Amino acid sequence: MIGVIGLGYVGLPLAMTVARAGFKVTGFDIDPAKMTAIEAGKSYIEAVPDDVLSAERDAGRFAATTDFARLAECDVIAICVPTPLTRHREPDLSYVAKTCEQIAGTLRKGQLVVLESTTYPGTTEEVMKPILEKTGLVAGEDFFLGYSPEREDPGNRDFQTSTIPKVVAGDGEAASAMVSAFYGAVVETIVPVSGTRTAEAVKLTENVFRAVNIALVNELKIVYERMGIDVWEVIAAAKTKPFGYMPFYPGPGLGGHCIPIDPFYLTWKSREYDQPTRFIELAGEINTAMPRYVVDRLAEALDRMLGKALSRSRVLILGLAYKKNVPDIRESPSLRLMELLLERGADVAYHDPYVSEVPRTREYGHLMGRKSVALDQLGDFDAVVIATDHDSFDYQAIADGAPLVVDTRNAMANRGITSQTIVKA
């Protein structure tokens, strides 16, 4: 029996992948709403179609529960819980720690426990192991620990959990062999590394790489804008070089769980070794400042083109999700944009076909309950900000109906739509 703790964007696709490989899987979560959806055969994760969920459930290969006492039945336990930041941008491992305490309550000899959540190097050994060994069982002898970082990409239809190469590592030789054997049976390719610290560092490196390069093009966007140069045209031409260049694109800020958060896990841990991470921290500052830059560009455009102050304007944000064609709002810059606009006195609404209402979030609880508005009265707004370039938007109608469009994604130009009322930001 395989147990998967945390049935979110990582856990549910993993559970389906393991079940489809022929294992019996029990999913664990504290959210009763997820249990209700699963019982009804309704998936709440785009990467898992309803028919796949229903098929595995009906075949008896997948079941879900809020009863963590049933962890005792599992031979392998995969942990897929959140690893957010605190308000002071420090790692919050409370979900990992509480999960390990729950596992410790039923831990038995022979079990393999694997963490998939993104974290800093040393978490498996320094946080998980001590909690689990309080039971009197010894890691590497009585039970076994491993780390295998998730590599989910919501909305990406080119890859599935089973086809993405899986980095695997164990705490010791026996654990490494067990982790490799388990994941080798459920995914096409495994990539064993020497230890859990290395595997934890692999995940951080992947996301630091993206964060730093996005910060670079965000800074270039600001510089080139002052020079009257379109950064999007520059990138389009630069990427024709068949070697030595990889395109990254600017935006209104970073979203998703990985890129806005993971680099800070490394910068925090590096302080323990008295080693500064100036490059990574600078990238974080640049990316974090992007929503404010967009608001400033909007205020400038309203004043120049419409003769209106931002504080007397109605603004519509297009797209609440952090990336196009998904309902995922984790760390979405659209939420920060909305907050900044409200602080500046603007009347703000949003439209997103994937997000009908702002749910409860850790940092933006005051925005909860706001509902997506219809697009049939664009003329009632002074400006539209394209924050997420969903494919389903009628961009020509938006360009025709809105007095001012601030485009943070180059969505209009990508579709050949030009107008004096479109401003890039």
Salt bridges, closest charged atoms under 4 A:
ASP29 OD2 - LYS34 NZ 3.32
GLU46 OE2 - ARG157 NH2 3.19
GLU56 OE1 - ARG61 NE 2.66
ASP58 OD1 - ARG57 NH2 2.91
GLU73 OE2 - ARG70 NE 3.27
ASP75 OD1 - ARG108 NH2 3.08
ASP92 OD2 - ARG362 NH2 3.34
GLU116 OE2 - LYS166 NZ 3.12
GLU125 OE1 - ARG197 NE 3.33
GLU126 OE2 - ARG197 NH2 2.59
GLU126 OE1 - LYS269 NZ 2.83
GLU150 OE2 - LYS203 NZ 3.55
ASP153 OD1 - LYS323 NZ 2.75
ASP171 OD2 - LYS129 NZ 2.83
GLU206 OE2 - ARG151 NH2 2.41
GLU225 OE1 - ARG226 NE 3.73
GLU225 OE2 - ARG297 NH1 3.00
ASP230 OD2 - LYS424 NZ 2.39
GLU272 OE1 - LYS269 NZ 2.72
ASP296 OD1 - ARG344 NH1 3.27
GLU300 OE2 - ARG297 NH1 3.58
GLU300 OE2 - ARG304 NH1 3.32
ASP328 OD2 - ARG330 NH2 2.68
GLU339 OE1 - ARG336 NH1 2.55
GLU339 OE2 - HIS366 NE2 3.10
ASP347 OD2 - ARG314 NE 3.21
ASP352 OD2 - HIS390 NE2 3.00
GLU357 OE1 - LYS371 NZ 2.65
ASP382 OD1 - LYS308 NZ 3.15
ASP391 OD1 - LYS324 NZ 3.66
ASP391 OD1 - ARG415 NH2 3.50
